[in-house]
C-alpha cells in the first residue's frame, strides 16, 4: 500500500499486521471484558480512516475488532466480543505520547509506523469532535447531532472510566466512547433521547452521537459514542455521601431529593416508552433467574451457603405477582443506579447519568423492561456501601456517641424512599417482597464481585446478606 492509500482499502492485510501488538495490549486495558482468558483470535469487522495515514502527520484509524476467547457463554457469543479501537498512527511518536504507545508495526499497510491509543492525542481527539460537528456518513460510520457544537474546545481524557473511555471538551461536553460494542442501540443514548423528548431535565440530553450498522432489512444501528453536556461544577452523589460521613453529618435531605429525582426519571420513562405487566409467568421467570444467580454465587463463594435458604425465600416471595398488581408493572429503567451515577449541581439540583446499565450483561437484557424497584434497590445498597466505606475516626458516625454508620444508612434509605413516594405517588416500601428480592439479588451480585476483585470489601455485602436472609426467615419462625 502506498503511503497515501487508505488502510480501509486493505483490511485483509491490516488486521494480521496488528495482531501481535493487540495480543499484548488489549488484555491490559481496563475496559477489556475478557481478562483471565486467553485470546485465541481476531476478526476485523470494519476499518475506517478518520484521518488518512501519510508521512506528514498523525493518522487516525477506527477499528471494530471481534475477539475470540474460550469460556462459558462465549463473552459476546460464539463470535466473540466486539471492541472499538481508535488507533493513532505516526512515523515517530513524540515523548508526550509515550504512555499511549501500542507498538511498532512490522509489516502490512502500516509497516514501519507506530500505533498508539488515539484518544490520548489531543489533536486526534479534537478530530473526533470535528466529525461530530459535521454529521453524515463516513464509510460504515454515521455521525449525528441534535444541536450546533462550537469548535476550538480543548479535549482531555477522564481517568475514572472502567468499562468505556470518556473525553471532556472544554468543560462544555463529555464524549463517552463505548469500547465493548453490542448490536443495537445503547441505552445510554436511547433512554436520554427519550427523556429529552419527554421534557425531563434530570438527565443531560444527547447533543451528538456516532454509530455503525443498521442499514437494510430493518437492521438496528450499534451505538459507538455519545456526546452530552458536561455538568461543570457538579459533584457525584458518592463523594458527597462520603464527605457527609467524614464530617459526621446526616445525608437525609440529599437522599430525599435523590428519591424525588429518581421518581421523576421513572415517571418520564414510563410516559415516553412502553410499559408491560409482568404477570405470574414473567414473575416466575424473574424468580428463577434470581435463584440461578444465587446458586452460582454460592458455589463460587462458600460463605453464602448458610444463608441460601433465607435468600431463596426472599426470591420466592415474589411469586404472588399478578397482572393487576401495580408493583409488578415493568418499564425501562436505569439498570445500574447507585450514588456514583448521580450528580448534584452547584444550585443543589440532582441529575442522573450513565444509563448504559450493567456493561457485563447482554444488551438485550439491559434493554428489557424491569420493575422500577430494581433501581430503588440499587440505590439502597449504595447507601450501605457508603456507610461502610470510611474507617471509624473521632467525629465520624459511630465514634464518641455519634450515630452508627448502619443507622446513618438506614435513615438515608428511608429518606430516599419517602422522596420517591412524594414524586411518584407510590412508595416502593409498599411492596416489600419485590423490593427485598431485588435488594437481595443485588447483594448476591456484590458478594460475587467482591470475592473476585476486592476481597477486603466482602464484609460489606455479607452484612446485607445476613440482614436480608434473617428478614425473609422471620415470618417462617413466627409461624
Residue, then its C-alpha position, 0 to 999 in steps of 0.5 A: x500500500x502506498x503511503x497515501x492509500x487508505x488502510x480501509x482499502x486493505x483490511x485483509x492485510x491490516x488486521x494480521x499486521x496488528x495482531x501481535x501488538x493487540x495480543x499484548x495490549x488489549x488484555x491490559x486495558x481496563x475496559x477489556x471484558x475478557x481478562x483471565x482468558x486467553x485470546x485465541x483470535x481476531x476478526x476485523x469487522x470494519x476499518x475506517x480512516x478518520x484521518x488518512x495515514x501519510x508521512x506528514x502527520x498523525x493518522x487516525x484509524x477506527x477499528x471494530x475488532x471481534x475477539x475470540x476467547x474460550x469460556x462459558x457463554x462465549x463473552x459476546x457469543x460464539x463470535x466473540x466480543x466486539x471492541x472499538x479501537x481508535x488507533x493513532x498512527x505516526x512515523x515517530x511518536x513524540x515523548x508526550x505520547x509515550x504512555x499511549x504507545x501500542x507498538x511498532x508495526x512490522x509489516x502490512x499497510x502500516x509497516x514501519x509506523x507506530x500505533x498508539x491509543x488515539x484518544x490520548x492525542x489531543x489533536x486526534x481527539x479534537x478530530x473526533x469532535x470535528x466529525x461530530x460537528x459535521x454529521x453524515x456518513x463516513x464509510x460504515x460510520x454515521x455521525x449525528x447531532x441534535x444541536x450546533x457544537x462550537x469548535x476550538x474546545x480543548x479535549x482531555x481524557x477522564x481517568x475514572x472510566x472502567x468499562x468505556x473511555x470518556x473525553x471532556x471538551x472544554x468543560x462544555x461536553x463529555x464524549x463517552x466512547x463505548x469500547x465493548x460494542x453490542x448490536x443495537x442501540x445503547x441505552x445510554x443514548x436511547x433512554x436520554x433521547x427519550x427523556x429529552x423528548x419527554x421534557x425531563x431535565x434530570x438527565x443531560x440530553x444527547x447533543x451528538x452521537x456516532x454509530x455503525x450498522x443498521x442499514x437494510x432489512x430493518x437492521x438496528x444501528x450499534x451505538x459507538x459514542x455519545x456526546x452530552x453536556x458536561x455538568x461543570x461544577x457538579x459533584x457525584x452523589x458518592x463523594x458527597x455521601x462520603x464527605x457527609x460521613x467524614x464530617x459526621x453529618x446526616x445525608x437525609x435531605x440529599x437522599x430525599x431529593x435523590x428519591x424525588x429525582x429518581x421518581x421523576x426519571x421513572x415517571x418520564x420513562x414510563x410516559x415516553x416508552x412502553x410499559x408491560x405487566x409482568x404477570x405470574x409467568x414473567x414473575x416466575x421467570x424473574x424468580x428463577x433467574x434470581x435463584x440461578x444467580x444465587x446458586x452460582x454465587x454460592x458455589x463460587x463463594x462458600x460463605x453464602x451457603x448458610x444463608x441460601x435458604x433465607x435468600x431463596x425465600x426472599x426470591x420466592x416471595x415474589x411469586x404472588x405477582x399478578x397482572x393487576x398488581x401495580x408493583x409488578x408493572x415493568x418499564x425501562x429503567x436505569x439498570x445500574x443506579x447507585x450514588x456514583x451515577x448521580x450528580x448534584x449541581x452547584x444550585x443543589x439540583x440532582x441529575x442522573x447519568x450513565x444509563x448504559x446499565x450493567x456493561x457485563x450483561x447482554x444488551x438485550x437484557x439491559x434493554x428489557x423492561x424491569x420493575x422500577x424497584x430494581x433501581x430503588x434497590x440499587x440505590x439502597x445498597x449504595x447507601x450501605x456501601x457508603x456507610x461502610x466505606x470510611x474507617x471509624x475516626x473521632x467525629x465520624x458516625x459511630x465514634x464518641x456517641x455519634x450515630x452508627x454508620x448502619x443507622x446513618x444508612x438506614x435513615x438515608x434509605x428511608x429518606x430516599x424512599x419517602x422522596x420517591x413516594x412524594x414524586x411518584x405517588x407510590x412508595x416502593x416500601x409498599x411492596x416489600x417482597x419485590x423490593x427485598x428480592x431485588x435488594x437481595x439479588x443485588x447483594x448476591x451480585x456484590x458478594x460475587x464481585x467482591x470475592x473476585x476483585x476486592x476481597x477486603x470489601x466482602x464484609x460489606x455485602x455479607x452484612x446485607x446478606x445476613x440482614x436480608x436472609x434473617x428478614x425473609x426467615x422471620x415470618x417462617x419462625x413466627x409461624 
